[in-house]
């Protein structure tokens, strides 16, 4: 059984030779790699069930819109400004520079760092939604061709090592191996996370409760853009699974009622499109989802990528596993990357891996990963990473009892 077969069998609740382990993100190893091929090969040598991204579909404005940006100074601080002119009027945004970011060479639109630095949000939901349609324009033929070329190279690499292919949202950061993603914009298939980047979240949270029709329309526009992307990924790549990022679709930002009425219907449409093509759908959410779990599972997702038992809120492994097992859906995660692998010690890392395997693997449907990343470049982190992998290899085939024998 190769890695791709193992990963798909796990998602299908079929018998596997052992529990797979795939790091959902592994940035400190990425930083040590000069190419995607080297990054994948290093993970294969570690024995991980890694995956290959098919590439990211570049985002373009509508042909009827134009973009400009410039830098101003206010009290000695740089203010990065942008304007998107549309037939319905302009979208304007202003972002102050703090801690040296943004810069003239790195001023993305889709990025978490925008949220806390915004002096003026780009999209004002109560007045700008008609303009948003021009910002989320059609995808150009040349960008589709670029994705197709990237996907062909990804398929060769995946076939060589027998690996899963992923499309939709691609976790990358500025490194020497990603020069084609200028400044790294978190694009791809995203849900209401986009609202945070474009509009901040205070007003979104407020309107979702007091004027939900505005936010429902906002979500619908993003959903239409996602469906166009997903259709392209399904058409020109061999992705086995489509990922949608949803870190900001939790109860830290949405009430269960708002999630049920605004977000879940868009997610369901995307899942249905992916399933029509015979592919899997992955949903990235790591915390504060327990009150939403029935609604999330009802959309038909195949796997939730996340579940951080230490840093996450409402992520009790036993409760979550019970719901996923009842619905024959897969959990991908189980150990905190930040709290355990990066800040813990070897013994804590070993214990966390054993706990995740014992509580989440029983009955199938479990892929082990640190959540959501391993990024710190220290000797301790690398030691803990090796302990993580070694412990998984030691215990990845559980006895029939589903219990790990305690060491004497």
C-alpha positions in Angstrom: 0.0 0.0 0.0 1.5 3.3 -1.0 0.9 6.6 0.8 -1.9 7.8 -1.5 -3.7 4.5 -1.1 -3.2 4.7 2.6 -4.6 8.2 2.9 -7.6 7.6 0.7 -8.4 4.3 2.5 -8.3 6.1 5.8 -10.8 8.7 4.5 -13.0 5.9 3.2 -12.8 4.0 6.5 -11.2 1.1 4.8 -8.5 -1.2 6.2 -5.0 0.2 6.0 -1.5 -1.2 6.9 -1.0 1.5 9.5 -2.2 5.0 10.7 -0.9 7.6 8.2 1.0 10.7 9.4 1.0 13.8 7.2 2.2 17.2 8.5 -0.5 19.6 7.3 2.2 22.3 7.3 5.9 21.9 7.9 7.4 25.3 7.3 10.8 24.8 9.0 11.5 22.0 6.6 10.2 24.1 3.8 12.7 26.8 4.6 15.5 24.3 4.3 14.4 23.2 0.8 15.4 24.8 -2.5 12.5 23.3 -4.5 9.1 21.7 -4.0 10.7 18.4 -5.2 13.4 18.6 -2.5 10.8 19.5 0.2 8.7 16.4 -0.8 11.7 14.1 -1.0 12.8 15.1 2.5 9.4 14.2 3.9 9.4 10.9 2.0 12.8 10.1 3.5 11.3 10.8 7.0 8.7 8.2 6.2 5.8 10.7 6.3 2.6 10.3 4.2 3.2 13.7 2.7 1.2 15.2 -0.2 1.8 17.2 -3.3 0.1 20.5 -4.0 -1.1 20.8 -7.6 -0.4 24.6 -7.6 -2.3 27.7 -6.9 -4.7 29.4 -9.3 -3.7 33.1 -9.6 -6.4 35.7 -8.8 -7.1 38.5 -11.2 -9.4 41.5 -11.2 -12.3 41.8 -13.7 -11.2 43.4 -17.0 -13.5 46.3 -16.1 -11.5 47.0 -12.9 -8.1 48.6 -12.4 -5.7 48.6 -9.5 -3.3 51.1 -8.1 -1.2 51.4 -4.9 1.0 54.0 -3.3 2.7 54.8 0.0 2.0 57.8 2.2 3.5 58.9 5.5 1.6 59.8 8.7 3.5 60.9 11.8 6.6 59.2 10.5 4.8 55.9 9.8 4.3 54.5 6.4 0.7 54.0 5.2 0.3 51.6 2.3 -2.7 52.5 0.2 -4.6 50.7 -2.5 -7.5 51.6 -4.8 -9.5 49.3 -7.1 -11.6 51.3 -9.5 -14.8 49.4 -10.6 -17.8 50.4 -12.7 -19.7 50.6 -9.4 -17.2 52.9 -7.8 -13.8 52.5 -6.0 -12.7 50.2 -3.3 -10.0 51.9 -1.1 -7.9 50.5 1.7 -5.1 51.8 3.9 -2.7 49.7 6.0 -0.1 51.1 8.4 3.3 49.6 8.5 4.3 48.0 11.9 7.3 45.8 12.6 8.5 46.4 9.1 5.4 45.1 7.3 4.1 45.6 4.7 6.8 46.7 2.4 6.9 48.1 -1.2 7.7 44.6 -2.4 5.2 42.8 -0.2 1.8 44.3 0.1 -0.7 41.4 -0.5 -4.5 41.7 -0.2 -5.2 38.2 1.2 -3.1 38.0 4.4 -3.8 37.7 8.1 -1.3 40.5 8.9 -3.6 43.0 7.1 -6.3 42.6 9.7 -4.7 44.3 12.7 -2.9 46.9 10.6 -5.8 48.2 8.6 -6.6 51.9 9.0 -9.2 51.7 6.4 -10.7 48.3 5.3 -10.8 47.7 1.6 -14.4 46.4 1.5 -17.2 48.1 3.5 -19.9 45.5 3.6 -22.9 47.9 3.7 -21.8 49.8 0.6 -19.3 47.8 -1.4 -20.7 44.4 -2.2 -21.6 45.3 -5.8 -18.0 46.4 -6.2 -16.6 43.1 -4.7 -17.8 41.2 -7.8 -15.3 43.1 -9.9 -12.5 42.4 -7.5 -13.2 38.7 -7.6 -13.1 38.5 -11.3 -12.9 35.7 -13.8 -9.8 33.6 -14.0 -7.6 34.3 -17.0 -6.8 31.7 -19.6 -3.0 32.3 -19.1 -3.4 31.6 -15.3 -5.4 28.5 -15.9 -2.6 27.3 -18.3 0.0 28.1 -15.6 -2.0 26.0 -13.1 -2.3 23.2 -15.6 1.5 23.2 -16.1 2.1 23.2 -12.4 -0.4 20.3 -12.0 1.4 18.2 -14.6 4.7 18.6 -12.7 2.9 17.8 -9.4 1.4 14.7 -10.9 4.8 13.4 -12.0 6.2 14.0 -8.5 3.1 12.4 -6.8 3.2 9.4 -9.1 6.9 8.9 -8.5 6.4 8.5 -4.7 2.8 7.3 -4.7 1.5 10.5 -2.9 -1.9 12.2 -2.5 -2.5 15.4 -4.5 -4.1 18.5 -3.0 -5.8 21.5 -4.7 -7.8 24.5 -3.6 -5.9 26.2 -0.8 -2.1 26.0 -0.7 -0.1 26.7 2.4 3.1 28.5 1.3 5.2 31.3 2.6 8.0 33.4 1.1 11.0 31.2 0.6 13.6 30.7 -2.1 11.4 27.9 -3.4 8.3 30.0 -4.0 9.4 33.0 -6.1 6.3 32.9 -8.2 4.1 33.9 -5.3 5.1 37.5 -4.8 4.7 38.4 -1.2 2.5 35.3 -0.7 -1.1 36.2 -0.9 -3.3 33.6 0.9 -5.6 33.0 -2.0 -7.2 29.8 -3.2 -10.4 28.3 -1.9 -11.3 30.2 1.2 -14.5 30.8 3.0 -15.4 33.7 5.2 -11.8 34.1 6.2 -11.7 36.4 3.2 -14.1 38.8 5.0 -11.4 39.3 7.7 -8.8 40.2 5.2 -11.0 42.6 3.2 -13.3 44.0 5.9 -11.8 43.3 9.3 -14.0 41.3 11.6 -15.7 43.6 14.1 -18.2 44.8 11.6 -18.7 41.3 10.1 -19.5 39.9 13.5 -21.9 42.8 14.3 -23.7 42.5 10.9 -23.9 38.7 11.0 -26.2 39.1 14.0 -28.1 42.4 13.4 -28.2 42.5 9.6 -27.4 38.9 8.4 -28.7 39.4 4.9 -25.7 41.6 4.1 -23.2 39.0 5.3 -25.2 36.3 3.6 -24.8 38.1 0.3 -21.1 38.6 1.1 -20.7 34.9 1.6 -22.6 34.1 -1.5 -20.3 36.2 -3.7 -17.2 34.5 -2.2 -18.9 31.1 -2.7 -19.5 31.8 -6.4 -15.8 32.7 -6.7 -14.9 29.5 -4.9 -17.1 27.4 -7.1 -15.4 28.8 -10.2 -12.0 28.0 -8.8 -13.0 24.5 -7.7 -14.4 23.8 -11.2 -11.0 24.7 -12.7 -9.1 22.6 -10.2 -11.3 19.7 -10.9 -10.9 20.2 -14.7 -7.2 20.8 -15.2 -5.6 19.0 -12.2 -5.5 15.5 -10.8 -6.1 16.7 -7.2 -7.5 13.9 -5.0 -8.8 16.3 -2.4 -9.8 20.0 -2.4 -9.0 22.1 0.7 -10.9 25.1 2.0 -9.3 27.1 4.7 -11.7 28.1 7.5 -9.7 29.2 10.5 -12.0 32.2 11.0 -15.3 30.3 10.6 -15.3 29.2 14.3 -17.5 30.2 17.3 -14.8 32.8 18.1 -16.3 34.9 15.3 -19.7 33.4 14.5 -22.7 32.3 16.5 -24.0 28.8 15.7 -27.1 30.4 14.2 -25.0 32.6 11.9 -22.8 29.7 10.9 -25.9 27.6 10.1 -27.6 30.3 8.1 -24.6 32.0 6.4 -21.6 29.7 6.1 -22.9 26.1 6.1 -25.0 26.5 2.9 -21.9 27.8 0.9 -19.8 25.0 2.2 -22.4 22.4 1.2 -22.4 23.7 -2.4 -18.7 23.4 -2.6 -18.6 19.9 -1.1 -21.3 18.7 -3.5 -19.4 20.0 -6.5 -16.2 18.2 -5.4 -18.2 15.0 -4.7 -19.7 15.1 -8.2 -16.2 14.7 -9.5 -15.6 11.8 -7.2 -13.0 13.7 -5.1 -12.6 14.4 -1.4 -13.3 17.7 0.4 -11.1 18.9 3.3 -12.0 21.6 5.7 -9.3 23.4 7.7 -10.5 24.4 11.2 -8.5 23.9 14.3 -10.4 25.3 17.3 -13.7 26.4 18.8 -15.9 24.3 16.5 -17.6 21.9 18.9 -21.0 23.8 18.9 -20.8 23.8 15.0 -19.8 20.2 14.5 -23.2 18.8 13.7 -23.7 21.5 11.1 -20.2 21.0 9.7 -20.6 17.3 9.3 -24.0 17.7 7.7 -22.4 19.6 4.8 -20.7 16.3 3.8 -17.1 17.2 4.3 -14.8 14.2 4.2 -12.1 15.3 6.5 -11.5 18.1 9.0 -7.9 19.2 8.9 -7.0 20.5 12.3 -8.0 19.5 15.9 -5.5 21.0 18.3 -6.1 19.5 21.8 -3.8 22.0 23.6 -4.1 25.4 22.0 -7.6 24.8 20.5 -10.8 25.5 22.4 -13.5 22.9 22.7 -11.4 20.2 21.1 -11.8 17.3 23.5 -10.6 14.4 21.6 -13.1 11.8 22.9 -16.1 14.0 22.0 -14.9 15.0 18.6 -13.9 11.4 17.7 -17.3 10.1 18.7 -19.0 12.5 16.3 -16.6 11.8 13.4 -16.8 8.0 13.9 -20.7 8.2 13.9 -20.6 10.0 10.6 -17.7 8.0 9.1 -15.6 11.2 8.6 -11.9 11.7 9.1 -9.8 13.7 11.6 -6.5 15.0 10.4 -4.4 16.4 13.3 -4.4 15.4 17.0 -1.2 17.1 18.5 -0.6 20.8 19.0 2.3 22.0 16.9 2.8 25.2 18.7 2.2 24.1 22.3 3.7 20.6 22.2 6.2 20.3 19.4 7.5 23.8 19.5 7.2 24.7 23.2 7.2 21.2 24.9 9.8 18.7 25.6 10.5 15.2 24.2 8.5 13.4 26.9 5.5 15.7 26.4 5.7 15.2 22.6 5.8 11.4 22.9 2.9 11.4 25.3 0.8 13.7 23.1 1.4 11.5 20.0 0.5 8.3 22.0 -2.6 10.0 23.4 -3.8 11.1 19.9 -3.2 7.7 18.4 -5.1 5.9 21.2 -8.1 8.3 21.3 -8.5 9.1 17.6 -7.5 6.1 15.6 -9.9 3.6 17.1 -12.4 2.6 14.4 -10.4 4.3 11.6 -10.6 7.7 10.1 -7.5 9.3 11.6 -4.5 11.0 10.0 -1.9 12.1 12.5 -0.4 15.6 12.2 1.0 18.5 14.4 -1.6 21.3 14.2 -1.3 23.4 12.4 2.4 23.8 11.7 6.0 23.2 12.8 7.9 26.4 12.0 10.4 27.3 14.8 14.0 26.7 13.8 15.6 25.4 17.1 17.4 22.3 18.2 14.6 21.5 20.6 11.9 21.8 17.9 13.9 19.4 15.6 14.4 17.0 18.5 10.7 17.0 19.3 9.8 16.6 15.6 12.0 13.5 15.5 10.4 12.2 18.7 7.0 12.9 17.1 7.8 10.8 14.0 9.6 8.0 15.9 6.7 7.7 18.4 4.2 7.5 15.5 6.3 4.8 13.8 6.5 2.8 17.0 2.7 2.9 17.6 1.1 3.4 14.2 -0.2 -0.2 14.2 -2.4 -0.5 17.3 -3.3 -3.9 18.8 -6.9 -5.1 18.4 -7.7 -3.5 21.8 -7.0 -0.1 20.4 -4.8 0.6 23.5 -1.2 1.4 23.6 0.6 -0.7 26.2 2.2 1.5 28.9 6.0 1.3 29.2 7.3 -0.5 32.3 
